Amino acid sequence: MIVAGILAWLFSPLLAKTVQIWPADLTPFQNTVLSNLFYEKINVTVCFLLIFFGVILLMLLLHPLIKAIGKIPVIKQLNKLLGMMFSVLIYGIYIMIAIFVLNTPLFLNGGSIVEQSWLNPIKEQVSATFSFIEKPLLESEKLQNLIANRDNLTVDDLNFLTEWLQGENIDDSTIIEFFQQIGK
C-alpha cells in the first residue's frame, strides 16, 4: 500500500499530462477562464486513483511468488514481525486515503461526511501528525466548498481561493474574471 501510494503520488501528474482520462464535459466551471485548471486537477486525481489501484492489483498478482520466498526459515520469522507492524500502518493509510478522497471535489458532501463521522478525530490527529497532508486537505475542502456552495462562499473562502489560484500561477486579472463569471 505504501509503495502504491508513493508511486501514484509520483507518477499521477506525469500520467495526467500525457493521458486525458476524465471527460472534459464533466468538469465543473466549464464556461469559465479556469476550466482547464479544474480539469487538470480532477484528471490528476483520477490518474492517482488508477495508478494506486493498478499497483495494488499488480501486487496481488505477484503475491504467490512473494509468498513462496517468504517460506525460507529466516525470512519467515522476519516476515511475521514486519507483517504485524505494517498491518497497523496499512490500515492507518487506508483511513488517511479515505479521508483525503472524501475531501476532494469528486465528492460534494464528502467533507461533511468526514466532519460528522468517527473520521473527524482521526483527520485532526493525522493533520497534526502529518502537517504535509494538512495543506492538500484544506485546499480540497475549499475547492469542494466552491463547487458545492458557489452562492454561499464567505470572504475567507474567496481569499483562500485567490491565494490558491495565485499559487497555481494564475494572474490577478484572470482570477477577477473567474470570480465575475461565477457571480462573486
C-alpha positions, 0 to 999 in steps of 0.5 A: 500500500505504501509503495502504491501510494508513493508511486501514484503520488509520483507518477499521477501528474506525469500520467495526467499530462500525457493521458486525458482520462476524465471527460472534459464535459464533466468538469465543473466551471466549464464556461469559465477562464479556469476550466482547464485548471479544474480539469487538470486537477480532477484528471490528476486525481483520477490518474492517482486513483488508477495508478494506486489501484493498478499497483495494488492489483499488480501486487496481488498478482505477484503475491504467490511468488512473494509468498513462496520466498517468504517460506525460507526459515529466516525470512519467515520469522522476519516476515511475521514481525514486519507483517504485524507492524505494517498491518497497523500502518496499512490500515492507518493509510487506508483511513488517511486515503479515505479521508483525503478522497472524501475531501476532494471535489469528486465528492460534494458532501464528502467533507461533511461526511468526514466532519460528522463521522468517527473520521473527524478525530482521526483527520485532526490527529493525522493533520497534526501528525502529518502537517504535509497532508494538512495543506492538500486537505484544506485546499480540497475542502475549499475547492469542494466548498466552491463547487458545492456552495458557489452562492454561499462562499464567505470572504475567507473562502474567496481569499483562500481561493485567490491565494490558491489560484495565485499559487497555481500561477494564475494572474490577478486579472484572470482570477477577477474574471473567474470570480465575475463569471461565477457571480462573486 
